[in-house]
């Protein structure tokens, strides 16, 4: 198995686990989205954004173990809400 497919497999596992555990506590997220928290505010982010290089950088800054399948709970990004909104604008063209 090549490294790219391994990362993709772990990412899919992580997304499924997060969506299931998080939806039990905070309500359902539409299919194709994942809950992401920025400064305690919840956003619904399309799954395709997870593969965007800028989103990968936000994940790297926020969590050193972003692809560890043992993670429980939502993705929490450690950035300002303004930075996150600017990033979302860039993602829309992706």
Secondary structure, DSSP 4 states (H G I P E B T S, - for coil): --HHHHHHHHHHHHHHHHHHHHHHHH----TTEEEEEETTEEEEEEGGGGGSHHHHHHHHHH-TTTT-TT--S-EEE-S-HHHHHHHHHHHTT-
